[in-house]
Every structure is written in structure tokens, then in C-alpha cells.
Amino acid sequence: MTTDSTSAADRPRRLFCFGLGYSALALADRLLGEGWQVAGTCRSTDKQATLAQRGIVAHLFDRDRPLADPAAAVAGAPYVLSTVPPDAAGDPVLDHHAGDLAALDRPSWVGYLSTTGVYGDRGGEWVDEDSPLRPSGERGRRRLAAETGWLELKRAHDLPVHLFRLPGIYGPGRSALDAVRSGTAKRIVKPGQVFSRIHVADIAAVLRASMARPNPGAAYNVCDDDPAPPADVIAFACALLGVAPPPPIPFEAADLSPMARSFYADNKRVRNARIKSELGVRLRYPDYRAGLTALLESGA
């Protein structure tokens, strides 16, 4: 990485994002509204065309299809975000383009979206960013390996990498309200089980705050203030919609996919104090009640 004394305020307002998915697009829309340029990657020509209509230049990329011209795609972007999940072979972005990232010209900020799954199961106890990382499942172990790879890139090339650990994400089109409306909601009861969650708009707010206050090497838990049982979230969504909640189903009897069942293997409460103290973030939706109520009122 090339470095000089150019201040962040003097850098082009351009973001390149590996993986223009749900969370990344929430940030992209916010930045576009502020006059930024946004480019990145997607996996299909259909999405490429849809993103172009939103003013986003998208390049095709996945494990089997590296960027055709990475230097041209990423060049001139002082801000880079990766939301691409690792697969069984590793992190596709690092595997294909670590060298291109290392060659970036004076990047101001690089972000990697990880998961709170890197903490593993804590029996409902609290964790923060300084807690030991001991993932209990394969997905968590892959994420921890990816985090390690991004931090190694930072150390080797002075790349300003930041880690963001996310829990369950909800927002427009992806919430308990949608599950209830579609008839797919299940009120699964596992005594003592809680999950942390975060509204997608608050993810965008945290990323934007970090871009304004870079602290290379930092990790941030991006979650709301109220870890809660998933059955309570479904019951609240039903109350908002004025429908009867589905009957409670004991976890042992629930018909869940292996992936859905794996989420219940981890039980922890995640602290979010760092995003408030270091980044000055004030969550718009500090709990699921505020988030779901706002979604209903907005018609989402």
C-alpha cells in the first residue's frame, strides 16, 4: 500500500464494495444520497443491470469468476468494503484479490463484515469485542479464519482494515413482519435462548461513522441493545399486525433446516458499547420493538 499525508477530507468520496447485497446496499443508498460514487461486485448480469439503474457500477465476481480487471475496478476508491462470506475454500476476495488490495493507493478505510458467530456459544452470557474468539460451528470457524486473513493483510501491507461483527439482520422486506404475513413464522421456544439482532439502517450508520473515524485494526459488534428470545419477536410482530401468534413449538420438535437449527447452537448476549463510545453512534432502532414498529408505520 502506498501512503502519504493526504487527509481523508481531501480523498475522493468513492466506495468499492465486494458483494453488493442487502447490508451493502443500505450503505450505498446512504452514500449516494450524500453525493458519493459507489461501485462494487455482484454475481449476475440481471443484478448488474438493476444496480446500474440505481447509479451503481457493478462488476461480476464470485469464487469461480475473479474480477476481469481488478486494478481498473478498484483503482481510485479510498474506501473498500467486503461483505462476501467465506466458503469451504476460504475468503474468495482475499484468495483472488489480496494483492490488488495491498496495492491500493493510500486507502482511507477498509471494512469487512463478519459475524458474532466468532464468539461461539456462551450459555446466554455477555460478550464484547475483547472476549475470546471460539466459534462452535463450521460457519463461525470460517468467519474467524477470514477475519484473521484480513488482519494479516493489514499487518503485512498497513491496510486500514476494520472488522464489523453482525448478528441477525432485519429491515424492509426481511423481518418478522414479513414472516408473519407470508405464513412462515414459527414461534420456537428454547428456554434461555436469546439472539442479538440489528436493523439494516443501523448497520449503514455504524459503517458510515467508522469511515469518518478510521481506527485500523478495530473490531466492532454491530447489534442493538436488547438480545431477546426469537419467540418474543414473532409474538410482537403478530401483535403489531393484529393477528394471533402461531402456537409455541418446543425447539426439540421444530422442523428446521440444518442451517436454521445451527443458529440455536449459540446462545449469547452481545455488547455494543464500542460503537457508541468510539464512533458516537446512536442507534435509530435500539431494540426489535422500535425497529418492527417503524417498519410497519413505513409500510415495509
N, C-alpha and C positions, 0 to 999 in steps of 0.2 A: 504493500500500500504506500502510495506517495503522500507525504504530509507537508503542509506549510502553515502559515499563520492566518490564512483566510478564515474569517469568523463565519459562524453559522448564518448570521443575518445576511451575509453577502453571497451565500450559495444559492444556486437555482432551486426554486421550490418544485422539486420533481421527485416523485416516489416511483420506484420499481418494485413490484410485488410478485414473487414466485407463488402462484396459487391464488387467483382472484375468486375466492369463494365467499361464503356468507359473511364472515367477520372482516375479511379484507375489503369487501365492497362497502361495508359500513364506514370504514375509514376512508376509502376512496371517495365516496359521496361527500363526506365532510370536507376533505381536502379540495375537491373540485369546486365546492361552494366557496372556498377561500381563495380560489384562483390558481390552484396548483395544477401541474401536469401529472397525470397518472398513467403508467404503463405497467405491464406485467405479463403473466402467463395464464393460459387455460389449456384444456385438453381437447377441445372440439372446434371445428370451424363454425358451427352454429352459435356457440357461445362467443366466439371471436367476433362474429357479426353483431350479436346483441350488445357486447361491450363497446363496440365501435359507435353504436347509436348513443351511448352514454358519454362519449368523448374519451374513451379509454382504449389505448393501443395495446392489443393483446397478441402475444407470440405463442405458438404451440409448443408445449413442453410436457413431458412425463418421463417415467423411468426409461422407456424404450425410445424416446424421441428428445434428445438434448436440444437446446437452443441452436438453431442453424447458424446464427451469427451473434454469439453472446456479447462480444465487445460492442457491437453496434446497438444491441438491445439495451444493455445496462449502462453504457457509457453516458456520462453526464447526469447520473442520478445520485445525488449525495445521500439519499435516504433509500434504504432497501429493507424490505420485509419478506420473510418466508413463512408461509402457512402450510407448506407441503408436508404431509405426515411421512414418517419413515415407513418403509416396508421391510420385508424379511431380509432384503439385501443391504439395508442401511438407509441413509438420507439421500434421496435422488438429487437434491440440489447440491449438496456437498460432493457427492460422488462424481457428478458431471461438471460442476462449475465452481469448485473451491478455488481453483487457480484464477478464474475470472474475477471472483470476489476479492481475492488477495491483490489483484492488480487495479482495483478501483482507485480513481484519482481523488484522494482526500475525502473519503466518505465522512459524513457528519454523524450518521446513525444507522445501525443495522439491527433489526429486530427479528426474533424467532419465536413463533407461537408454539408453546409446549403445553403440557397438561399437569394438573395437580396429581395425576396418577403416579408421578415420580416419587411421591411421598409414601405410597403404599397404604396398607391398612393400619389404622391406629386405634381401632376399637372405639371410635367416637371421640377421641381426644383431639386437642387443638394442635395444629402445625403452623409454622411460619417459614419464611424463606431460609432461615438458618437451621431448620430441622434436618436431620439426616435423610438422605435420599435412599429409600429401599423399596422400590416398586415390587408389587406382589404378583403382577401378571406380565404376560409377554408384551402387551401394548405399552405398558409403563416402562418396561426394560428397554424397549426400542426407543422410546422418547428420551430416556436418560442417556442412552448412547448417542442420540442426536445432539442433545444439549452439550455433551462432552465434546463432540466434534466441532460444534460452533465455538465453544470456548477455546479449543485448541487452535482454531483459525484466528481467534482474537490474539492469543499469546504469540503465535508464530508470525503474524503479519500486522499486529497493532490495529486490528479491525475493531471498530467500536460496537461490539455485539452486546445486545440486551436480551434477556430471556423473560418471557411472559407465560406464566403457568395458569391455564384456564380450566375451570370446572365445566359443568353442563351449561350450554349456551342456549338462550332463548331470545325471541324477538318476533317481529312481524312475520307471520307465516310459519313460525316454528315455536309454538308454545303449547302449554296445557290447554289453552282455549281451543286451539286447532284440533288437538287430540279429542277433546270432548265433542266438538262439533262433528267430527268425522266418525264418531262412534268407536274409536280405537283406544280410548283412555281406559286404563286399568288402575284400580286402587289397591296396589300391592302393599301388604303390611309385613314388615320385618322389624320386630321390636328393637328399638335403639338405633335403627338405621337412619342416618341423615346424609344429605348431599348438599354441597355448595353449588351455587349457580351464578350466572351473570347475564345481564341484558346486553345484547349486541351493541347498543348505543354506548354503554359504559365501557365496553372494550375499546371502541373507537376513541373515546375520551381519554382513556389511560394511554393508549399509543400516542395520541397527539401530544399529551402532556410530556411524555418521555422524549419525543422528538424535540420538544422545546427545551428540555433539561437533560441532555445526554449524561449518562453515568456508566461508561463502558464496563462490562462485566457484571452489572447488577441483574438480579432476578426479582421479578415481581409476581406476587399472587394477585390475579385479577378476578375477584369474586365479590359478592355482595356481603352484607353484614349478618345474614340470617341463614345459616345452614339449617335445613328443615327436612322432615320426613317427606318422601315423594307423595305419599298418600294424602298429606295435608295440602299439597299444591293442587292435586286433582280435585279435592273437595272444595277448595276455594274457587277454582275455575268454574266448577259446577254451580256454586252459589252465585257467582257473577252472572252466569248465563241463565239462572233461574231454572235449572234442571236438577233432577235427583242424581246424586252421585252414584257411580257404579258400586256394586257390592264389594266389600273388602275381600281380598284374596290373600290367604297366607302365602308368604314367599315360597315355601316348600311346594305348594300346589300350583303355583303360577306357571302358565305356558309361555315361557320366554325363550328367545333365541339364545344360543351360547354367548353371543356378544352382549346382549342385554343382561343376561344373568351374571356375566363377569363384572358388570358395573357394581353389583351388590357385594362383591368380594371385598371392596374397600369401604371403610366407614371412618370418616374423619371430619373434623371441623377446621376450616382453613381461614387463617387470619389475613386481613387485608390492610393492616396498619401502614405498611410501607408505601403503598400508592398514595395514601393521604399525607403522610409526613414528608416524603421525599418529592413527590410530584404535585402535591397540592390538589389532588383530585377530590371532588365532592360528588359522590355517586348520585346520578339522577334517579336511579331506582335501587334504593338500599336494601330492599327485600322483594320477594316474589309477589307480595300483595300489591305493592306500589307498581311493579312492572306489569302485572296482568291487568290491573285496573286501568292503567294508561293505555295499554293495547286495546282493551275493549272500548274505551272512550274515543280512541282514534279510528275505530272501525277496522283495526287489523285483526 
